[in-house]
Amino acid sequence: MPATVIVGAQWGDEGKGKIVDLLAQHADLVCRYQGGPNAGHTIIVDGETFKLRAMPSGILSGKECVIGGGCVVDPEVLLEELDDLAARGVATEGLVYLSGNAHLIMPWHVAIDRASERRLGRLQIGTTRRGIGPAYADKAGRLGIRVQDLLDPKILRQKIEVALAEKNVWLERVYGVEPLDLDDVAARLEGLAQRLRPYVSDTSLLVDRALDDQRFVLFEGAQGTLLDLDHGTYPFVTSSNPVAAYAAVAFGIGPNRIDAVVGVSKAYVTRVGEGPFPTEIEGPNQERVRELGGEFGTVTGRERRCGWLDLVALRYAVRVNGITSLALTKLDVLSAFEELPVCVAYRLRDGSETRDFPAHQSDFHHAAPVYETLAGWAEPLDDVSSVDELPAAARAYVDFVERELRVEVSLIGTGAERERVLSPRGLEAVARP
Ligand code: GDP
């Protein structure tokens, strides 16, 4: 009963989509365990670009796809995505399962997300304004509406009424925007509910049975470790838990059923929005990495901040996720540089050096990177089709990462296309430990 978790090891956008897509070919079920429809995975198959938002990327390989209880789902966005896939000839019939415990993103969540970011002005968190944070907040506040509420029109309307009684006060009095109309919202949701009902499933039972039947289950997280609500760089985090252990929580299986954790990291680092970023590149090289790596948000188009590889942060990701092997993506982007600084430690305010990620935010805010400079390979990786063909300096870069983290690099990304991944041990061995 092999179960493998794929987790972002940095601040998200590590290229998880492509890695999941590849490993999914060896899986029977692909399960998304947290996040909402801001998580735009970009996957290029046969030259065609797919931007997935809620759907696990396994759908492109015809796998059974499960959206777990740790996710928040915008019913309208999910249906659009299903329609879009169908229009492009991707089969979804009988392949998509939606947990009844997942929470719904309701129109007031989107309205509040937008109004609240507008009100914060310069101090805004930089959310994607899709209502994800407010939906998670209501889940914790026990005011949330769940996917299973879609199964009963009467209950659905009652819950909308209760929630709107409070949310409309907020919308009008706090944010000064128009309130929402109960009949409108209820009618809209009932329309969506009719289409979504067939997908609602007991996903804990589904996954448990699959594992008992020796089927291979792949769990995919959205965002990344440093954006984790509990373990990330709070408050510049997401409102759910990307860390690998949350796959078990979200699906209602025991943590001991997870056999392997594949961390996905770029060969450098990017970060979106505000917050401390010790290895952020100074000068024109930042722009160069951004252009070469196409570091702009999939859904938002926002520019990503770019930095040199941070092994202190990555060591932390190995620790908090229990990463058993690493996928190092976008190595090709570094081909443009003669020299590559890699951060091996942080220098703290008191002058001391640490190789461990600081537990306290003030230490992290003031951490300065201690770099070791490795030689670049300064040649494209376009024609490299096996690890042995990598330029010596590129191999040395990968070896250095393995040594520093004491974790095997099992996959190396050398380009955006699906085929552009080197796997020294073969994909199946990585997917099915
Ligand atoms: P995700 O949310 O973690 O999947 O990240 P994104 O969807 O933002 O993916 C990152 C981008 O990098 C996508 O446009 C991918 O096609 C691209 N990508 C993934 N792996 C590689 C790689 O090894 N090299 C290059 N150049 N691009 C890659």
Residues whose N, C-alpha, C, O or C-beta is under 5 A from the ligand:
A	BS01	GDP	G12 D13 E14 G15 K16 G17 K18 G40 H41 T42 T298 T329 K330 L331 D332 G413 T414 G415 A416 R420
